[in-house]
């Protein structure tokens, strides 16, 4: 009888009370650097950053949930604010992926220390993590939205898309959204997106990618099953609207492959010009020479190079 009572109490707590879980943080981790990256003074509609926390809605096993992440002594506190959670592991796994908590940055910092032009980054941006995007459709959708436009307008288009077709929940009068599901976008017409100021080509690309997901012709697990980064890249480049920059961004942020260089990225060129005195149109060979000592950590070097751009704003 007592065992049954305890079980019922546990169920009640899981369903109706705020639950807080803890995740140990690794060495070389800065929650504030990660919050900076999530914010950057852009209007991201998929999370809300406060001075000491981030709130985000996600969908797990068909259930919309809202959670908050804060830092405590030696760990992160993940608090469920809304929704039902039968098993906390998927949520904790999500947060670990988001903040890249399972990665040891010591080898990368040793590489930075060997480069006189980059060594400062290990102290100035100490603990910055490559913040992930778990959902591949969201990742590709976001990169398509951002093609050939400035970030401010890209975030405006993203918000329009998400507020029209993404699921939401409301907490303390504040809506929290998740990125639209592929099936929802796959059913749209180009005119639907044109009404939100998408270009015709961008609308076609986004709908086309959504249809591949909806028809099970594209998925994260199938790409991760490929034996090499080169094969993943080749598979992504077969998709209409996915160029090398988009593919490398998705591989870096979602698939977590290690050696991505987003050739053609103006921010990357600016950072390399500032730190390595490369020209505004550095050649692939020049960029490869800079990245060569960072085998296995080229994706991280890209994130840290982008981070330096904030010093000039």
Protein Blocks (a to p, Z undefined) as FASTA:
>chain_A
ZZmmmmmmmmmmmmmmccdddddddehiafklmmmmmnnopacfkbccdfkbccddddee
hiacdddddddehiacdddfbdcdfblklmmmmmmmmnopmbcfklmmmmmmmpmklmmm
mmmmgoiacdddfblklmmmmmmmmgopafklmmmmmmmmmmmmpccddeehiacddddd
fklmmmpcfklmmmnopafklmmmmmmmmmmmmnopacfklmmmpmbfklmmmmmmmpgh
iafklmmmmmmmmnopabbccehiaklmmmmmmmnopafkbcfklmmmmmmmmgoilmmm
mmmmmmmmmmmZZ
